[in-house]
């Protein structure tokens, strides 16, 4: 027996309470050295010219936001990994997908290892899903699940969740590195051989990544992540990997009593409670794939006397917020050394594109100076020397802001030179005079 890190795969002959390679705080888990079942032999190489040419017929789900993220629907034989935090709605979304496919005449098998069939049935009644073409199997053994699927021949197989099913001969606990890898590999083989699409529901770690070995994300064909705040009810379904279509597409939903409802206008939903007359807030038109969405970026700077002020960030990479604080201090004279700083993206959406730099910087300056920005949209990358750099999809961002009634925007344009001080002049006229008494 050896021990392995579930984050990076590091192996050790003895157990440790942390990983010495990636410094993960989770303890190493015991794995079996027994070799897994060998794969079938390949039929041999074929010419590349004969490998393609066939048109893949996708199976449309019938839910516009999901079909958008998948690129038109499920590809037969594809394996989809659906991740998300506890309570965000993964099982609800999977059940609604099953109901939509069943309504179109497709057959679906749901294997639940976490809940009983009665619990899934109660959820289906609440969601008003017709279950005539949906079959439930409360089973944790992966061989029994695939055996039932081989007899039923469904169009879609849903396993909820991959961290709770087991392969009996592996000999380790459910959720271990070896178990997750082996079970996922068997589902992959079955899906490719039978042409049945599969959804693997996955747990996430406290760091926000999908639990299990990183190879799990490399094995599957599509990786989807359901994110959002449980309090707001808004959910975003993000495509992190798609071998059959574009990535970084997003579909938007709202959690209601009857399940997840599609949001036709996510910009209006995210800005429904926006108050532009309050310091520290402005609109940011992010582009997810090719879809512009307006979200509210908030910042709060509060005086403190502690030697190391708190920095709390949600929805944006903390390292970029720390860079904006240093740039504002170095190139604009706005110091946050005696300020607690809080940055938040309303609605629970996670922003990763560099265009978030300028809205975060302007929101921080607005809160620090206690001056509202008004109905303003901003976007742009900020360099360490204080210069602003243009980003892609400028036209889409402008049009989306104007559609929501925000005609004023601050953003760098290609071919023009703009710095952080000039951006502050446009967003907060007279800010330097206001800063003088503070020095």
N, C-alpha and C positions, 0 to 999 in steps of 0.2 A: 504494500500500500504506500502511496505517496500523497502529498498534499499540494494543492494548486490554488492560485489566486483566481477568483472569478472575473476579475477586471482585465488582467493582462496575460493570464495563462502561466505565470511563473510557477515552477515546481520546486518542491523541497522534500527532503526525506523525513523531516520532522514538522510538527505543527507549530505555527507562529500566529500571534494575534494581529499581525499586520503584514503587508507585503513589502519586503525590502527592495523590490525592483521599482514598482510604481507608487509606493508609499500609500496605498489604499488602506483605510482604517478597518476594513472588513478582514476578519481572520481567514486563514487558509482553510479550504474544505478538503475533506478526504476523497480521493478518487481511486478507482480500481485500475490496476495495470493489465487487466485482462483485455486482450485485443478484441476489437469490435468485429461484427459479422462482415466478412469480406464482400466487396462490391462485385456485381456481375461483370464478366469479361466484356470488353468492348467489341462490337462487330468489326472493327478495323477502320483505318482511315479512308476517307472518301474525298474526291476533288472538291475544292471550295466552290466551284461553279455549280455543282449539283446540290450544295447544301442549302441554298436559299431559293427564292422565287415563289414559294408558297405563301399565299395571303392568310394571315392568322385572323380567324373570325372571333372577335371579342364578344363576350356575353355582357350586355349592358345591364347594370343593376336596376336602373329605373329611378335612382336618386341622383339628381343632377350634380350635386356637390361632390359625391363620391365618384361618379363617372368622370368628372373633371379631373380629380386628383389621380385616378387610375389611368387616365389617357383614353377613356372611352369605354371602360368596363374591364372585366376579368379576362385574362388570357387563359385558355384551357391548359392545365398542367402547371400553372404558375403558383408559387408559394408566397403568400403575403404575411409579413410580420407586423402586427398591430400593437404598438406600445403606448403607454400613458400612465400617469400617476393613479394611485388608488382612488376610486370614486369619480373619476373624470368621465366615465361613460363608455368604456371599451366594450363591456359585455352587452350593454344596451345597443351600441352601434352595430356590433356583430349580429345581434338578433334582428335588428331592423333590416340589415342587408339580407339576412336569410328570408325575412318576410317579403321583401321587395322582389327577390328572385323567385320565391315560391309563387307569388302572385302572377308572375310571368310564365309559369309552367315549369320552372326548374326544380330539381329535387335537391334538398339540402340535408346534410347530416351534421348535427351539433354534438360533439363529445365534450361533456363537462366533467372535469375532475375536481372542481372546487365546490360546485353546488349540486344539489339533487335535481332530478328531473322535475319534481314538484315545484321547486323554487324557480326554475326556468319557465315552467308552465304558467306560474303566477305572473311573472314579468311579461310573458307573451299576452296574457289576458289584459294586463294594464295597458300594454301598447296596442291592443286590438289587432293582433296579428293572427291571420288565418293559418293554422298549423297543419293543414291537410297534406302538404308536400314537404313538411319539415319533420325530421325524425330526431329524437333525443336518445343519447346513450350516456348514462352516468357511469363512466369507467375511467380508470387511471392507467391501465396497462396499454402501452402503445400498440402491441401486437394484436390485442383484442379489438382496439379501435380500428386499426387498418383492416383486420379481418372482417369486421362488420361493414366497413366501407366497401370492401371488395365484393361483398354479397349484394349490398344495396345499389352500388354504382351511382353515387350522387354526382350532381354537377358541381357542388361546392361542399368541402369538408371544413368545419370550424372546430378547432381544438382550443378550449378555454380552461387552463392556460398551458403553455408549453413547459413552464417551470414546475408543474404539478403532475405531469405524466411521467411514467417510468418504463424502462426496459428491464424486465425481471432479472436477466442474466448479468447485467452490469454490476449489480451488487452494491450500489451507493444510494444515498438518500435522494429523494426528488429535489430538483433544483441544482444539483451539483454540476460541475463542468462537464463531466463525462456523460451524465444522464441527459442534459439538455442537448449536447452535441449529437449523441447517438439517436435520440428520439427525433430531432429535427432532420437528421440524415435519412432516417427511415421514411419520414413523411415526404421528403424530397424525392426519394426513389419511387415511392408509390405514386406521387403526383405526376412525375415524368412518364412513368410506365402506363398509367391509366388515363391520363389526360384530364384528371380531376383537379380543379383549382382548390387551393387550401388557404385558410386563414389561421395563423398561429397568434393567439393573444399572448402578449408578453408583459411581465412585470417590469418595473423600473427600480433602480437603486436610489439611495438618498441623494446622489449627485445628479440625478435626472437621466442617466443612461439606462438603456434596456439591460436588465439583469441577465447574467449568463456570460458565456465566453463571447469575445468580440467576433469570433468566427461565425456566430449565429447570424449576424447581420450580413456577413459576406456570403453565406450559403444561400439565403433566400433571394427571390427575384425582386421583391418590392418591400420597402420598409416605410411604414406609415406611423406617424406619431400624433396622438390626440392630446392637445394641450388646451389650457384655459383655467380660469378660476371658478371654483365651485360656487362662490358667492354670487358672481355676476351672471352665471348661466351661459355665457358665450363660450363656444368651443371652436378651435381651429384644427383641422385635419391636414397635417403637413406631409408631403412626400419627400423623404430623405434619400431614397434610392428607388429607381425604377428601370429595369432592364428593357422595358417595352415602351417607354415614353419619357417625357420630360420630368425633371426633378424640381423640387422646391415649389411645386404648385400647392395651393391651399384651398380647402373647402371650409365653409363656415356654417356652424349650427348653433342653435339655442336650445338649452336643456329645459324641457317643460314636463308636465305631468305625463303626457302621452309619449314621451321620448324626445329624441333629438329632432328638432325641426330645422329645415334648411333656411338659411338667412340669405335672402335675395340681394340685399344691399348692406354688406358688412360695414361700410364706411359710416352710414347713418346709425348703425347699431353701436359702433364703438364711440361715436361722438354724441350719443343721445343726451348725455348729462354733462357735456363739456361747457365750462364757464370760462370764456376767454378773458373776462375782466379780472381774473384772479392772478396774482403774480406766480410765476413758476410753471406755467402750462402753455402748451402750443400744440398745433396739429402737425403730424408727420405723415406724408404720403409714402408709405412703403410699397414696394412692388414684389409680390410673391409670384415668381414665375414671370408671367406677363400681365398679372392682374393687380392694378393699383388699389390700395386700401388705406383709408385715412384712419390713423390711430392717435390717441392723445398721449403725449409724453409729459410727465409731471416731475418736478424737482422741488425739493424743500431744503433750504439752508437755515439752520437754527443755531443761535449762539450757544457755546458751551465753555466750561472752564476746565474740563478734563484735559490732560496732556495729549491724549491720543483720541481725537474725535471719531465718532462712529461713522461708518460708511455702509449704507444699506442699499442694495440694488436689486431690482426685480424687472425682468423682461429685456435687459440689456447686458452685454458682457461687462462685468465689473472692471476689467482691465482698461476698457475704453473710457469708462467714467473717470478712472484715476488719471488717465492721460488728459482728459478735458480739464480736470481740476488743475493739473500742472501747467497746461497751456494757458489757461485763463490767468493764472498767477504770474507766469513768466512774460507773456506777451500782451496782457491787458491790465495787469496790476490788480486783479481781483483775487484776493487771498481768501482761502477757506481753511486756514490753519486753525482758527478758533471757532469753526462751524461744524456742526453735525450735518451730514449730507445724506439725503434720501432721494433716490431716483426710481420711478415706477412707470411702466407702460400699462395703461388702463385696459382691462379686459383679459389680462393674462397672456397676451400674445408675446412671443419671444422674437426679438429683432436681432439679426446677425449681420446685416449689411453695413458697410462703412458709412453709408449715408446718414446713419443715426448720430454721427458725431456732432454736427452743427445744431440740430434740435436739442440735444442734451446740453451742449454748451450754452445755448441761449436760454434754456429753461433754468439752468443753474444761475446765470447772471441775473435773470429776472427776479428770482427768489432772493438772491444776495442783495440786490438793490431795492427790493420790495416795490418793483414796478411791473404792472401787467403788460403783457405783449399785445393783448387784444386779439382780434381774429386774424391770426398769422399762421402760415405754414412755412416750414423750413426743411431743407435737406442739404447734405453735402459732407464730404470727407474733410477732416481737419488734420493737417500734417503737424509734426512735432515742432516745426519752425513757425507755426501760426498761419500758414497759408491754407486756403481753401481749394479743394479740387473738385471738379465736376464729376458727377456720377451718371450712370446710364438711365434711360427712360425718363428724361426730363419732360418731354411733351405729355406723357401719360400722367405724371405727377401734377403738372400744372392744370390739366383738364379735370382731374379728379378733385383737386382743391376748389376749382371754380364751380364745379357741379354742386358742391356742398356749401356754396356761398362764401368761400374764403378767397377773395380776389388778390390779397396781398401775400407775397411770398419772398423769402430771402434764401438765395441759393447761388452758388458759383456757376458760371457758364463757361463753356469751352471757348478758349481764345481770350479770356479776360482774366486779370489778376485781382484777386480779392483776398484779404486777410481777415483774421478774427476780429481785429479792431474795426475794420470797415463794416463787417457784418453786425457788430454791436451798434455802430452808428446808425445803420438802417433800421434795426429792430428796436433800439432804445435810444432815440435821439437825446443828446445832452447827458449821456451816462458818465462822461469823464468829469463834468462839472459836479455831478452828484458824488463822484468818488473822492474829490479833493478833500472834503471835511473828514473823511475816514482816515486819511494818511497822517 
